[in-house]
Amino acid sequence: MILRRTCKEVTALLVAREDRALPLVERVALRLHLAACRACPVFERQMLTMRNALQRWRHYTEE
């Protein structure tokens, strides 16, 4: 099925999403998988935590 993705494929999509906009089919497949999987949402939260920490670090100034 075109919308079914493995955890390995979903982690690759989550990483790719950091660099580019995903096409509609990939976004839908990602949402469906994240709704059904227990592990991948944890990885997604870890990615978001790292992204937020890096953004804060980039904008950090010592005053």
Secondary structure as UniProt FT lines:
FT   TURN            2..3
FT   HELIX           7..17
FT   TURN            18..19
FT   HELIX           24..36
FT   HELIX           39..58
//
